[in-house]
Amino acid sequence: MYYDDHPPAHFHVRYGDHRAILEIGAAAVLAGDLPHRVLGMVVEWAALHRAELEDNWDRARARAPLTPIRPLE
C-alpha cells in the first residue's frame, strides 16, 4: 500500500517481473497481471486478511504506520 493512494481500497502485488493491483473488498485484479497460481494464493491470502488489509488502508490514508500482516502459510 502507498500513503495517499487513490480509491478504491486496494493493495499492490509484485512477483518477479509481474505487477498487479487488487481491490481489497473483492480481491479482484484492478490492473496488471500475475501468474494464475500466484493470483490464487494472493486471493486466498487477501480473503484471510481482509479486515487487516482494510485497517491498513485506513492507516495509509491517515498517513499512520501500517501494521504487518502475516504471510500465507
Secondary structure in CASP SS format (residue, H / E / C, confidence):
PFRMAT SS
TARGET T0000
AUTHOR 0000-0000-0000
METHOD secondary structure of the structure
MODEL  1
M C 1.00
Y C 1.00
Y C 1.00
D C 1.00
D C 1.00
H C 1.00
P C 1.00
P C 1.00
A C 1.00
H E 1.00
F E 1.00
H E 1.00
V E 1.00
R E 1.00
Y E 1.00
G C 1.00
D C 1.00
H E 1.00
R E 1.00
A E 1.00
I E 1.00
L E 1.00
E E 1.00
I C 1.00
G C 1.00
A C 1.00
A C 1.00
A C 1.00
V E 1.00
L E 1.00
A E 1.00
G E 1.00
D C 1.00
L C 1.00
P C 1.00
H H 1.00
R H 1.00
V H 1.00
L H 1.00
G H 1.00
M H 1.00
V H 1.00
V H 1.00
E H 1.00
W H 1.00
A H 1.00
A H 1.00
L H 1.00
H C 1.00
R H 1.00
A H 1.00
E H 1.00
L H 1.00
E H 1.00
D H 1.00
N H 1.00
W H 1.00
D H 1.00
R H 1.00
A H 1.00
R H 1.00
A C 1.00
R C 1.00
A C 1.00
P C 1.00
L C 1.00
T C 1.00
P C 1.00
I C 1.00
R C 1.00
P C 1.00
L C 1.00
E C 1.00
END
